[in-house]
Amino acid sequence: MRNPFKNIGPGALIAAAFIGPGTVTVCTLAGVQFGYGLLWAMTLSIVATVILQETAARIGLVSGKGLSQVLREQLPDGILRKLILGLVLAAIVVGNAAYEGGNISGGVLGLQALGNDGIIHLKGFQLNGYSLLIGAVAFVLLYIGNYKVLEKVFLVLVILMSLSFVITAILTGPDLFDLLKNAFIPGVPEGSLLMIIALVGTTVVPYNLFLHASLVNQKWEDKRELPAARKDTIIAVVLGGIVSMCIIIAAAAINGSIVDGAAGLAQSLEPLYGEAARYCIGLGLFAAGVTSAITAPLAGAYVAQGCLNLDGNQQSKPFRSTWMLILFTGVLLATFGIKPIAIIQFAQIANGILLPVIAGILIWLANRANLLGEHKNSTLKNAISLVILIITLILGGKVILTVIGSL
């Protein structure tokens, strides 16, 4: 019998990476505040993510190198290259360390929705045992350093996450006609502009581009496998987008309520749709937190390896040292409930600048015949990519202005 999972590649990791606790929270708030009205924004996000991730994967597979290494080799030597590589390091390595606490905390909220709070009292301190558990799971999987193991684990977690949120959406009994109409016909309800930007921004994630370009070479070794890599990307990103839509749909069932995130959504849905809704949301949030808690350190390690021209594979000392630093920072922040506001704000500004910069550089790289040869961008892909570049400029600018306004 043919194995349907044989040709599944790093797409599962990419889908899991962008459906983190932040995405779950944003989608929850979008559904609660605007019902189905912003589903079209998620459709737009899916298209933009497919284009950008396919470009990154194509560059990675054809060149046989990670995106940060390609940047280091293709950018002309001088101040521009140093600035861009420095920006990449700051946004992704420092940023992922700052956000890692939120990834782990999201997984903790999922477990808490299923049972007790997981708090451990130790000599006058309150520690969160669940964050230590999630950190330990992430550590073991990353330390093994085997792509095939990660791929299988993530496939299980993505299936768990997908089923959890899809079942929750079905339990709410959505209006299919209204759902489809809002998924494909744009509308901007009053006061929704910032939420539209947040929905697109939480799906189009800079570090995923670097992660994808590196992992694609772990699965395939020949550029003749590009069709398989492209198919894997499209299926995974569309599936991830559908899962995000299901969160919006589930949250729309309590439209107008006061809910601060996915944990609140689980509590609000339980009286209406029974314990099954709470358990499904809890499992989905747990899976979202665990997967992001693994992919963020992994992406940071690949970026540092390429930008700093470090030798070695996933078992090398520099590679492991990088992801350990990011993971341990996250576990520390989540366990003690610390929020490094200044570092997070710095990371948000760096990522706001990085997103349009990387989108522009991807278009430039995708048109370099000396890098991609016959696999360079077509005219149609360039036209679509330019539209996406404009979107990333708007997103990046909004992120920067929001952070500056909060200082």
Secondary structure, DSSP 8 states (H G I E B T S, - for coil): ---TTTT--THHHHHHHHSSHHHHHHHHHHHHHHTTTTHHHHHHHHHHHHHHHHHHHHHHHHHTS-HHHHHHHHS-TTHHHHHHHHHHIIIIIIHHHHHHHHHHHHHHHHHHHHS---EEEETTEEEEHHHHHHHHHHHHHHHH--HHHHHHHHHHHHHHHHHHHHHHHHHT---HHHHHHHHHS----TT-HHHHHHHHHHHS-HHHHHHHHHHHHHH--SGGGHHHHHHHHHHHHHHHHHHHHHHHHHHHTTTTS---SHHHHHHHHHHHH-HHHHHHHHHHHHHHHHHHHHHHHHHHHHHHHHHTT----TTSHHHHHHHHHHHHHHHHHHHHT---HHHHHHHHHHHHHHHHHHHHHHHHHHT-HHHHGGGS--HHHHHHHHHHHHHHHHHHHHHHHHHHHH-
